[in-house]
Amino acid sequence: MRPEQHSPSCARRQRKRLIDRGCSLELDSIEFDDLVADITACCGVRPLKAYRLAHGWRVQQAVDAVHALCREEGLGFCKLTREQLTHFENGPGRPGEHYRDLLCRLYRTGPVQMGWVEDYSGRPAASVSAATIRRPAARARPHTQSDDRSVVDGGRDTMREAVRAALRRGYPRLAVNALDQLDLLRQHMDTILTSSTVSAVALDRWENAAEEYGLAFKYRPPREILDDLVLDFADLQHHAAYRQAIDSQIRICHISARLAALVGNILTDLGHHRHARNWFSTAQVAADETDDRALKCWVRAREAIVSLYHHRPPQIAITLATEAQWRAGRTMCAGAAIAAATEARGWARLGDRVRTLHALHRAEHIAGKLAGEALANSAFGYPTRQLAFHREAVLTLVDHLPHAQEAQREALALYPATEYVNPTLIRLDEAACVIRSGDRGSGYQKAIADLLAVPPGYRTPLVLSRAYELSEMAPPERHSEPTLRAYRETLAELSETDALPRPPGSGGTRGPGARPARMSPCSF
């Protein structure tokens, strides 16, 4: 609320007085228009807010009414939020064309009555409400195309000289033509403030594309997704470079955060960890430009996962996961569940069994509260199979073999044959349990068979680094065993075939015994 505004209780008192008199406050009634005018003048609010207060609605009720209007009249999906409407009512900006139309439909009024455009007719039209009629009429002259050219095409210097000359005439009072020139200057600023290089249709397309990338993330090799994903990000960046209407700007930031985080996920999967961190940083900046708690949490939860992949201390992952959960607050969202599961992995790597299980139970509790899109089998969701994968990974890390093996079987049963990365990691965890039980030969043979069954596009550095960790489970004196030696040779061949990035400190061309940088047995 701006300092000069009255509190909403003032509008409520005015509304109650009319109701007590038996006045009709239907949207189309004269009494309602009078109430809007009185609230605008008395309370110092803009017409948009005055319409809501005259209706007796809170901000969320108005938002819900807009959503209901879109459903009832088939106007498409509406993404108006409480924060956006509050900004439109009190902030310096104004709604974009799409939301202006929806709000005018809701209150059965027009952009002139809302104060978004000017009426140069010099007289109120039959459809103009009392809120407009009661305002003093401005002296106006016919608006011509030459005026537009002087404003838009004349350039900054021409505009400055025209305004200066107009102000000099009639000093100290302002002549009519001076006021007209000032009005043209203001109109030009209105044009700039409401201009947009992107349409609502284009933003809808990018939002749908982001959803499709999130789904494809589970079923297509990461390298195949990256090209199209980055091209869409580049197109979106072009529009982000220009000032947009506030609702369009928020949507651009929301989409940018999602796409940038997906690029970070893919780069992590491909072993480019430093670059992945930079993309997550960009995603975080974009997410923080919105008021979406779930998005802010999700981006930081992904960053927490990345921190587990490349020799960073587990404490960093725990700190990032804790921050992600704090960002979510009381919002039960996919990001909060991912963050809690990541925190559990961090404590497991530190060997803190109590805190590990506590964090895992918190992840299970949050996951049990999720619904709708939050449960989608997408990079943006947290489906039951993902929770099962995280549960078995945590139990494997804490060396709880009987429970881990049971969790592995349950998790594998939830995955379809079309998904490869997580099921492969689960099977490698099964092999790890076999090796820990003392049957190293069977464990390494199973791991080789599982790796060879995976299509080459899915044998990413993430998967192969977990496979290399299995080779380190055997004590040094057993490294010469035939089964382990064959296992290492197979991994070296797969690493060369799949062109893994050279690990840090490996020098020149990768030799047969070289390994990719070690990462934790975690996936997305």
N, C-alpha and C positions, 0 to 999 in steps of 0.2 A: 504494500500500500504506500503510495506517495505521501510525503509529510502533509501536504495541503488537503488531502482527502479526509472526509469524515469517516468514522468507523461504519461498518455495515449496519450497526444497530439504528443509525439515523434513517437509512432507507427502510428498514423494517418498521420503524414507527410510522413513517409516511404511508407505507402500504397498509398497515393495520388501521390507520384512521379512515382510509377509503373503504376498507372492508367493513368496518363498523358502521359506516354510513349506508351500507348496502350497495355500493358501487360495483359494477361489473369490471373485473380485471382480466377479461379475455384479451388475447393478443391483438385482435382486430378492433377493440373498443376504443372510444375516445378517451375514456378514463385511464386506460392503460398508457396511451400515448402521453397524456398529461402527467402521469406518474413518472414516466421515463424522463420527460423534460424537467420535472421538479427535482428528481434525483441528480440529474446531470448538473443543474444549476446550483443546487444547495450543497451537494456532497463533493463537488469538484472532481467527479469521475468522468471518464470517457463514455460515449453512448453505448459501446459494447458492454461495459460493466453495468451501466445503468439498466439496460434491458434485462440482464441476468438478475440484478437486485430487485427490479420491479416484478419479476416473475417469482421471487421468493426462493430462488435456487442457490445452493452452494456451488462452488466451482466444479466439484466432481459430478454433481447432479446434471449440470449443463453439459459436461463432457459425455456422460452416459446418454443424455438426450440426443446429442449429435450422432453418436454411434447407432442408437435406435433408429434415428431418421434415415441413416444410410442403409440400414437393413430393410426397413419398411418400404423405401422408395427405390431400392435397387441401385444405389449410387456407388456401389463398390465398397471395398474395405477401407475403413477410416482409421488413421493412426494418431488422431489428436489425443494429447495427454493433458493431465491436469496442469503440469508445469508450462506447457505451451500456451494454454488458454490464459493462465495467469500472466504470462509475459505479454500476450496480445492485449490484455486489459490494462496493464500497468507499465509495460516497458516502452522503450522508444520506437520499437518496430511496429509493423502491422502484419496481419496475416497475408499469406500468398493468395493467389487468385482462387485456388481450390478451396481453401478454408474460408475465404470471404464469402464464396457462394453458399457453402454449407451453413455458416452462421446467419446469413441473411435468410435462408430458407427456414432455419430453426425459429427465428424471431419474427418471420413474415414481414420483413422490412427490406430496405435497399441500401446500397453503399453510400448514397447521399445522406440518409438519415443516420448512418453509422459514423459519418464524418470522414470516410475514406476517400471520397471524391467530392469535387465542388459542383454546385449547380449554378450555371451562369445565365439562366433564363431570366433572372430578376424577379421571378414570382414563383410561389409554391405550386407544384403540380397537384392534380387531384389525389395522387397516390402518396404525396408526401405527408408524413405524420406530423402531429402537433409538436413533437420534439424539435422538428426543423422549423415549423411555422413560427414558433415562439422566439426564435433567435432573431436578432436584428438583421435585416436584409442588407447585404453588401452592395454598394454601387458597382455596377458592372457594365461592360460594353461588349459588343459581339466579339467572339473569339475567332480569329482568322488563321489560315494556314501560314500567312507571313509571320504571325506571332510565333508559331511553332518553329519556323526556320530560324528566327532571330534567337530563339532559346537554344535549340538543339544544334544547329549548324553554325551559329555565329562564332562559337569558340569562347574561351574564357575571357579574353581581352575585350571582345565586343560586348559581352554581358556586363563586365565591370564598368565599361564606359557608359553604357545605356543606363545602368543603375545610378552612376554618379551624376550624369546629366539630369536625370529625372529628379534626383534629390535636390539639386541646385535650384530647380524651378519652383517658384512659390514659397521660397524660404521666408519666415520660419515654419509656416504651415505646409502640409503636404498637399499638392494638387492631385486631382483625380488621376491624371496620367501617371503621376509618380506612384500612386498606390497600385495602379494596374501593373506597372513595371516590377514593383516589389512582388506582386502576386505571381507574375511570370517566373521570377527568380525562385519563389517557393515551389511552384509547380515543377520546375526543372529538378529541384531537389527531391520532390515526391517521386518523379520518374526514376531517378537514380536509386532511391531507397527501395522501391518496389520492383526494380528490374530483376530479371532472372534469365540465366542462360540455359536453364534446364527445366523441363516440364515435369509435371506430376507423373505423367505416363512413363517418361524415361526413368524416373526414380523408382517407380514400380518395377520396371524391367530389371534394374540393378538389384533391387531387393530380392526379386525372384531368382536372379542369377546367383546371388550369395547363398540362398537356400539350396539351390541345385548343387553348388560346389560343396556345401556341407554334407549333402547326401552322397555325392560322388566320392567324397573323401574316404568313405567306408568300402567302396567297391572298385575303385579304379587305382592303378598304380600312381603314386604321388607325382612322378615326373610327367605323366600325361596331363594332369590337371593344371600344372604350373603355368604353361604357356597362356592358355585362355584366361586364367585367373589374373595374371599380371597385366594382360592387355585390357581387361575390364577395369582394373585398378588405375591404369594410365588414363583411360577415358574419363573416369570419375575425377581424377586429379585435375584434369583440365577445367572442369566446372567448379571444383573447390577453390581454384585460384581467383574466382570472381565473387563479388558480393552477391548473395542470394537472399530471397525472402527468408525470414527466420525459420519457418517450418521446413523449407527446402534445405537450409543449411544444417539443421539438426539431423535430417534424414541422410544427408551426404556424410556427415560425421559418423553416424551409426553404421552405414554401409561400409565406409572406409575402415572403421575399427574391425569389423568382421573380416573383410578381405585381407587386411594387413596381418591379422592374427592367423588366418589360414595359410598365407604365404610363410609366416614364421614356423607354423607346424610342419609344412612340407620341407622347408629348408633344414629343419631339425631332423626330420626323417631321413633326409639325404646326407646328413652328416656335416652341414654347414652351420655350425652352432653360433659362431660370433655374428654372422649375418642374420641368423634367426632372431637373436636377442635384439638387434637393431629394429627389425620389423615389429617385434612385440612392443618395443618402446613407442614406435609410431602408432600402433594400435591403441596403446594406453592413452596417448595424447588425444587421439580422436574420440575415444570412449569418454574421456573426462570432459569433453565439450558437450556431452549430452547429460540428461538427468536420469539416465537409465541405470539403476543400481545393478540389475542383473547383468547388463553388458559390461560394466566396469569390473564386476566380480569375475565374469567369464574370461576376460582378457588376462587378468592377473593370475587366475587359476592356470591358464595355459602357460603363462610365463613361469609359474612355479614348476610345472612339469618339465619344461625345457631345462630348468636349472639342475634337474636330476641326471641329465644326459651326458655331461662332459666334465667330469672330475671336479665339479664345484662341491663345496662342503654341504652335507645334508641340511645344516642349519639354515642355509640360504633358502632352500625349498620350503622349509618349515615356516620361515618368516614371511615369504611371499604368499604361501597358502593361508597363513593366518590373516594377512592383510586382505586377501581376496574375500575371506569369510566376513571380515569386518565391513568391507564395502557392501556386501549383500545385506547386512543388518538382519532384519527379521524376514527378508524376502527369501522364500524357499524356491531356489532356482537351480538349474543344472550346474552353473559355475560353482555354487556353494558346495554341492555334492562332490564335484571334481576336486575342489580345493581341500575338502576334508579327507578324501581318499589320498591325495598327494601328501598331505601332512602325515598320514599314517605311514606312507612309504618312507618319508624322511626319518621318522622315529624308528622304523624298522631297520634302516641302514645304520642307525646309531646304536641299535641293540636294546632300545628301551621298550620292552614288551608291553608294559602297562599303558604307556601313552600311545603306543601303536594301536592297541585294541580299542582304547577309548576313542581315538580319532576315527577308526574304522566304524565303530558303532554310530558315531555322529554322522558319518557319510551315509550309512544305511538308514538312519532316521530321516535325514533330509530327502534321500531318494524316495522314501515311502510317502512323502508329502507332495511329490511332483505329479503334474498332470498335463495333458495336452501336448503342446509342442516341446515342452521340456523333456518328454520321454521319447522323442523321435530318435531313430537310429541315424543320427547326424552328428557332425562335429560340434553342432550347437546344442545337442541334447544329451541326456544321460539315461539311456535305456537300461532295462534290467540286465541285459547281457554285459554291459559295460561295468555295472556294479559287481557282477559275478567275476569278471576278469580282474578287477581291482582287488576283490576279496582274496582270490587265489594267489595273486602276486604278493600281497602282504603276508599271507600265511606261509608262502614259500620262503620269503625273506627271513621271517623269524624262526625258520627251521621247525615249524610245527607240522611234521610230515603227514601223520594220519589225516588231520583236518585239511591240510593243503591238497592232498591227493583227492579227497572227496570233493573239495571245492573245484579242483581242476576238471573233474568229470562233469560236475553240474554246469560249469561255465561252457565247456565244449558243446554240451547238448543244446545250448541256446543259440549257437552261431550257425548261420546258413552256410552252404558249401560255396557261396559266391564271395564270402569275406575271408581274407587270408592273413592279414598281419597279426591281429590279436590271437586267432586260433593257433598260429604258428608259435607265437610267444608262449602260449599256454602249454603247447606240446613240448617246447624246450624246457619249461618248468617241470613238466612230468619227467623228462629225461634227467633233470637235475636231482629230483627226488630219488630216482632209481640209482643214480651215482652215489648219492649220500647214504643210501641203504647198504652200499658195499658192492653192488654189482656194476662195476664200471664198464665192463665190456658191453653188456646189454644197453646200458644208458647211452654210450657213445654211438652204438649202432642205431638205436632209435633216433637220436638227434640227427644223424646223417640222413636217414630215410625221410624224416620230417622236412629237412631242408631241401632235399632233392624233389620233394613232392610239391614245392611251392613254385609258381611261375616266376621266371627270372625278374620280372618287373617289381615283384614284391619282396625280393631278397635285398632289401635296402640295408644301409649301414646300421640302422636300428636293430634289425633282425640279426644280422651277422655278428654284430658286437656282442649280443647276448649269447650267441653260439660260441664265440671266443671265450666268454667268461666260463663256460662249462669246461673248456680245456684247462683252465687254471684251477679247477676244483681238485684235480689229482695232485698228490704230493710230488715234489721234484724227482724223487727216486723212482717214480712210476712213469715218467715221461717217455721212457724208451719202450714201453709196452706196445705191441703191434697195433692193438685196437686204437689207442690214443694217437699213435703216430699216423695211422691211416685217417683218423678224424682230422688231425691238423692239416694233412696234405689236401684233404677234400675242401676244407675251409679256405686254404690258400688258392686253390683253383677257382672256387666260387667268387672269391674276392677279386681275382684278376678278370674273370668273365664279366662280373657286374660292375667293373670299373669303379671301385670304391675310391673316395678321395684319400690321398696319402696321409697317414697319421702324422701328428706333430713330431718333429725330431727324427723322422725316418730317413732323412737325407735324400738321395737321388731316387732312381727307379725302385719301385717296390720289389723286394725279393720274395722268395717263396714262403719265408717264415714271417713276413710282416703282417701286422694287424691294424685294423682301423682303430681310431680313438675309442677307448672303452666307454660304454654307456650303461646305465642301469637297465634292468629288465622291465621297462615300462613302455607302454604305448599310449595312444590317444584315447 
